[in-house]
Amino acid sequence: MKKIYLLFVLSVLCMSCSDDFISKNPPSDLNSEGFYKTETDMNQAVLSAYANLRSLYNQTYVRLGEIRSDNTTYSWLSGNPANEKGIDEFSSPLLPENNFLASCWDDSYKTILRCNIVIGRIENIEFKSETLKAQYTAEARFLRALIYFYLNRIFGGYGVNGELLGAIKVDREITQAEAYDMGRVSLQEMYDLIIEDLKYAENNLPESYGSTDIGRVTKGGATALLGKVYMTMAGYPLNKGDEYYKLAIDQFKSVIGNARYSLVSTYKDLFEVSNKNTSESLFEVQYKKGTQGGATGSPWNNNFAPRFSDKEVVLVGDKGGENSPTQDMSNAYEVGDPRKYVSMRDGWTNAKTGAWENEKYVCKYYDVSTSGSDNDNNWIELRLADIYLLYAEALVRTNGDKQTAIDYVNKIRERARNTPGDPDVVPAADLLRNYTLSDFATFNDLLLAIEKERRVELAFENHRWFDLVRTGRAKDVMTAEQKFDGYSDFTWSDDALAYPIPMTVMQSNPGKIIQNKGYTQL
């Protein structure tokens, strides 16, 4: 049986030195007790934390943040393309035994472990530059905050004891004995740590890096993430309201006013493999194909292709079928919206039979230079368009300048109009026209328009489920989606707003770890 202390093991995979940031790949286990002695050692420890993000973004976060929503599902069963929420893996309520939950928990805490090693040991190491020392600490604290932000949006919720609980707070290296005695803390306490980490990161990260360190987080990334944290805290389940929406606005204005960041000219260019880390990017998880065993490449070419498409789409064999767009997602795009053609397809032509296979798939992350599972695509975690739309939403929610909010939504729509679309689809005559205040009878109508714009602009980027939860829209949206797909007897439960704590974690510390409401307490 997996024990919780295994999540906090005191050894770490350390990165080998190389000429650029991404190719530093963890080749072996090194003894952490005797290793962290020099400035170079600490750099390798920081890079080890970055490296562990790949296992989280390869599959885990997509399953728990995108497939859970009305955007996508699995399409693994022949004759049932929708296969709503697929083979019981994402049914509601999700079972604590689900191995995706355990993988998410384990890989998240492994990354936090790497961050804690840097944060805890760096003070005892002599650096030539105190600025560099603070930067390494800031990078580790940003990454720790990012992972805790995910953990608390995934697992944070009302416990069976009625308290609003977050994850298990591990903000330093701990012993095995200490691990056995740990339980969950309040959700507020977890967010306090996230905010503290991001404020430190914002104050100590550089604005940019040299060419060999592209991909490391910058001050802009920390500023943007802190804004998203405030935005989340303003909504469900903490429901802090206007005060935190206004804090978010201040963060977003700082990013928007930074001349280093601008929208890429077309939506298509944003996802071209050759355009990684663009002027729109605030933080990307770095992938690079061609390393030994494909250890640093991204897998979405195969994972997101139709399951039985073989070479008609990409070389997938019997893989693929994950993150398949729903019909409702397909319908969400305005007729001729070029973003749909960049992001997804409604089907594919079977080369063997000549038949059209009505099986939707995501094509946003395709690397045309290869057709396997070792690809060059990065995962864009934070980008300027996301910030524009959150800024617009926060302005409306605080009864701020509605025209400014609409202007920022229109910037996104204007960029989309500049993008080459599907040559076989005739765009609507008023394709993605600019909104005006007169288009919206109420502020709620404007909020729904912003929500829809976020859905199509950020489709398949792992935002949708978290947006639905924080805005209190999950019940209405998911009930409508289930009925749209033919599940008329679907009954919503608010227990679905938080995932259950994994069974392996509950079994490791029975009685000490409180389960979320709706699930069995051990």
N, C-alpha and C positions, 0 to 999 in steps of 0.2 A: 504494500500500500504506500502511495506517495505521501511523504510527510511534509508539512509546511516548511520545516527548516531547510529542506532542499532548495527552496526558493531563495534562500539567503546564504548559500554556500560561500565560503570565504576564499575561493579561487575564482579566477576570471580569465577569459580568453583575451589575450593581449595582441595588439596589432603590430605587424612587422613594418619596418621602415621602407618607404618607396618614394617615388618622385611626385606623386599626386595624392590628394586626399582620399579618393575613392578606392584606389587599388591597394590600400593598406588593409590586408585581409587577415583575420585571426587564424594562424596555422596550427596552433597547439596550445595546450594548457601550460601555464607557467605558474610557479609557486608565488602567490601574491605576497606572502609574508616577506620574502627576500628580494622582491623585484622593485618595489616603488621607492627608489632612492634618488633619482635624478630628474632634472627638468624633462629630459627626453622620455624617461619612463612615464611621467605623468601625461605627456602628450599622447603616448600610446594608450594609456588608460582612458583618456577622453575619447579617442577614436574607437576604442572598443565599445563604448556606450553607443556611439553613432551606429556602429556595425550591427548591433543587436536590433536596431529598428527594422532592419530588413525582414526579419522573421515575423514581426508584428504586422507590417504593411503588406507582406506577400499575400496573406490570406485572412488572418485573424480579424483585423479591424473592418475589412470589407464585409465579412460575414455578419459581424455584430452591429455595424453601423449603416450598411447599405441594403443588404438582403433582408434585414429585419423590416425595412420600410416598404412603402408602396412602389418604390422605384424598380426593384429587381427581385428575382427569385431564382430557384434552380430550374433547369430544364433537362433533367436527367432521364426522364421516363418517356420512351417512344410513344407517340400518340397523345401525350399530355404536356404540351409545351409550357403551360403555366405551372402545373404541379405546385400549387400555391404553398409557399413557404417550405416546400420540398421535404419529403421523406422523414417527417417528424423532427428534422433538425432545428427548425425555427417555428414550430407550432407554438400556440399560446395557451397556457404558460409553458415556457421552455423548461425542460427537465434539468435539475442540477447535475445529473450524470453526463450531460452533453460534453463531449471531449473538446469541442471548440472553446467552451468556457474555461476549461482547465488549461488549455494551451494559451489562451489570452492571459489568464492570471499568472501562469508560470513565466511566460516570456516577458510580461510586463515587469514582474519583480526581478527577473534576471537583469533587465536593463537598469532598474532602480539600484540594484546592487552595484553595478559598475559605476553609476553616478556617485553613490555614497562612498565608494572607495576613493574617488578623486576628491570629493568634498572633505572627507575625514583625514586624509593623509597628506594633502598638499601643503598644509601649514608647516609641516616638519621638514620640508624640502627647500633648499636654498635655490633661489632663482636669480638670474642676472637682472631680470626686469620684473618689478612688482606688478606692472601693468599686464604682462603676459600671465603671471601667476593668477591675477584676478580674472583674466579672460578665461583660462582653463576652468576655474571654479564656476564662472558664469555659464559656460557651455554646459557643464554637468548639471547645474541647477535648472537651466532651461529644459534640458532633456528630462530631468526628473519631474519637473512641473508638467511637461507635455504628457508624459505617461500617466501621472496621477490624474490629469484632466480626463484622459480616456477612462481610466479605471473608475473614477467617480461618476462619470456620465453613464457608464455601463452598469456598474454594480451599486451605485449610490441610490438609496431609497429608504422607504419606511420599513424598519425591521419588524419581526413578529412581536417585539416588545413595545411597538408603537413609536419608537424614537427614529429620528431621521439620521441615518448612518451612512458613513462613507466607507472607504476601503480600510485596510490595515495600514496604519501609519508607521513607516520605517524610514526614518530620516538620518540614520547613521548605521554603521556596521554593527551587527549584533551577533551574539553567540547562539548556539543551538538551543541552549536552555532558555534563553530569553524568547526565542521564536515560539517555543511551546506555550509561553505564557501570554502571548499577544492576542488581542481581540480588535474589533473594529472601533473606530472613534467616530465622533459626530461628523456629519457632512461638512458643517461649518469649519471645524478644526482642520479638515483636509484642505478645504479651499483657502484657509488662512495660510497654510504651508505653501500652496501653489502660488498665491499672490506674493508672499515673501520671496520665494525663489525667483519669480519673474521680475520683480522690482530690482533685485540684485543683478539679474542678468541684463536688464535694460540699462542699468547704470554702469556696467562693466564690459559690455560687448562692443567690439568695433563696428563702425558703419559698413565696412567692407573688408575683403581679404585680397591677398595676392593670388595669382593664377593657380598656384599649387594647393591652395586651401579653399577654393571655391566649393561651396556646399556646407561649410560650417555656418552655424547660425549667427546672424548679425543682430545688432541693436533693433533694427526694424522688425525682425521676426519676433523678438521678445515683446516689443510694444504691441504688435498686432495680436499676439496670443493673449496677452493680458487683457486687451479689449474684448476678445471672445470669451474669456473667463468671466469678466464682469457682465457681459451680455447674458451668459448662461445663468449666473447667479441671480440676475434680475427676474428670470422666469422660473418655471417649475424645476425642482421642487422647493428651492429656497425662497422664491417669490419675493425678492428684495425690492423689486419695482423701480420707480423713477430714479432714486439715488444711484443705483448701479447702472441703469441705462445711461445716465449722464456721465458716470465714470467711464463707461465704454466709449461714449462720444468723444471725450477728451483724448483717449488713446487712438481712436480711429482718425481724428483730425491730425494728430501728429504724424501718422503714417501717410495720410493723403497729402499732407503738406510737404513731405520729403521728396525733393526733386529726383532722388535716386530711383523712385518707383513710378512706373507708368504702364498703362495697358498696352499689351502687344497689339500690333496693328490689326491682325485678324485672329479669329478664334482658332483656326486651323494651325497657324504658326505656333500658338501656345503649346500644342501637344506634339509638334514635330520632334523626333528624337534628337535632331541636330541643334535644337534650340533650348537645351536644358539650362535652367538657372537664368531665366530671362529677367528683363526689367520689371515684369509683373510679379515675379516670384519673391516671396518673403521667407519661405523655408521649404526645401524639397528633401525627401529621403533619396539618397544617391544610390543608383545602381549602375553597374558596368559589366557588360558581357565579356566573355572570353577568358575569365580567370579559371584556374584549375577547378574542375568539377562544377563550373557554373555558380560558384559560391556567392558572387556578387551581382549576378544578373537578375533581372526581373522576370516573372513567370506569366504575366497576364495575357500574352499572345495566345498561349494554349488554354489557360484557365477560363478565359472569357469567351472563347470560340464555341460554336455549337458542338455538342458532345460528339456527334457522329459525322462531322463535316469533313474529317480527314484533310486532304490537301486542297479542297475547294475553298477553304478560308485560310487556315494555317495548318501546319503539320501537327495535328493533335492526337491522332490515333483514337484511343477510346477515352481520352481526357476531355476537358472542356465542360461546358454546361453550367458553369458557375456564374452568378451575377447576371442572369439573363433578364433583360428589361421586360417589364409587364406591359400588357396592352394599354393600361392606364398611363404608363410612362410615355409610351409612343404617342398617345393622344394628347399629351400635355403640350407638345410643341405646336406652335402656330404653323399653318400650312406653308411649307417652303423655308422654314427656319433653318438656316445653314448649319446651326449647331447640332441639329439632329443627324445630319449626314456625317459630320465629323465624329459624333459620339456613338452612334448605334446604327444597326441595320434591322429591318423588319423580317429578314429571312435570307436565304441563299439558294443558289441553283445546284442541284445534285448532278454532278458530272456523269454519274453512272446511268441515271434514269432520265435526266433532262427535266426532272420535276422541280417545281418551286417548293422549297421546304419552309413552311411558315414557323420558323424558329428564330426568335430575336436574339441578338447578341451585341455586346459592347465592343466597339472598334476604336475607342478613344486612345487606347494604350498600345496600339500596334506598332511594332518596329518592322518596317518593310524590308530592312536589310537582312532579316533572318526569319525563320518560321518555326523555331523550336521554343523551348522554355527558358533559354538563356538570352535575355534581351537587354537593350540599353535604356529602356524607358525609366525615368524617375517617377516617384510619386510626389505630386505637388500637394503639400499639406496646407500651406498658407499662401494665398495670392491676393493681389490687390482687388480684383473683382469681388471676391468674398467680402472684403472690408468695405467696399463701396456699398454693397447691398445691406450689410449689417448697419452701417452708418445711417443709411436711408431709413431702415426699420426703426432704429433707436430714436431718430428725430421725430418720426410719426408717433411713437409710443409715449414720448415726453411732451407731446403737443408743441413740438418745435417747428422749424421752418419747413413746411410741406413742399414748397416749391424747390428748395434745395434737395430734399429727399427725392423728388421726381427727377430732378436734373441728374442725379447720380444713377438712378435706374436707367435713364435715357442714354447715359454714356455707355452702359453695358449693351443696350439694344443697338445703338449706333455702331459699335464695334462688330456686333453680330452681323449687321447688314453688309459689312465690308468683306465678309467671309464667303469664299466660293461654296455653293451648295450642291444639292443633288441635281445633276443635269437632266434627269428624267422627271423632275417635279417642277411645275410652274408655281412660283411663289404667289401668295395672295397679293392683290393690288396694293393693299396698304400694309405690306409686310413689315412687322416690327416697327410700326410708326412710333414716333415719340409721344409719350403720354402728356396730357395736360391736367391741371387741377379739375377742370370741368368733367373729366372722364369718371370721377369718383364721387358718388353721392354721399358716402360716409368715409370716415377715416378707416374703418374696418375694411371697406372695399379696397382702399389703397394698400393696407397691410396684406390682403390676400393677393394683390397684384405683385407685391414684392416677394411674397412667399413663392408664387409661381415662377417669378424670374429667377429666384435662387434655385428652384428645382431644375429648370432647364439649363441654366448657366453652369451650375455646379453638379450636374448629373453624373453619377458614378464616381464622385470624388469623396464619398463617405461623410456627407453632411446631413442628408435628408432625415434620418431617424432622430438624430440629436436635435435638429430644428423642430421636428414635430413634438418632441417631448418638452423642450423648454418653452415653447409657445402655447402649450396646452391643447394642441390640435391633433394629437395622436389618436384619440378616441374617434373623433368624427371622421378623420381621413382614413384610418385603417378599417373602420366599420364600412364605410362607403366602398373601399377597395375590395373587401371580401365579398360584399353583395354584388359588385360589378362582375366579379369572377365566378358568380354562381353559388356562393355560400350564404344563402338567405337566412340560415339558422345560426349564423355566427353571432356570438355574444361577447361583447368586449368586457375585459377585466382590467382594472387599473394595476393589477399585479404585473401586467406585461410592460409597464413603464420602466421597471428595473429588472435586470437579469438576476437569477438566483446565484448566490455564492456557490462555487463549484463543490460538488460532493467530496472530492478529495481533500479540499481545504477544511470543510466541516468535520470530516472524519479525523483529521490530524489533531484538532483542538476541540473535541466535543464539549459543549457547555460553555466554552469561552468565546466562540465566534457566533454572533447572532445572525440568523438567516433572514432574508428579506420576506416581507409579508406575502402570504400566498404559497409559501413553500415550507417543507418540513424542517423543524428545528431538531438537531441531534443533541 
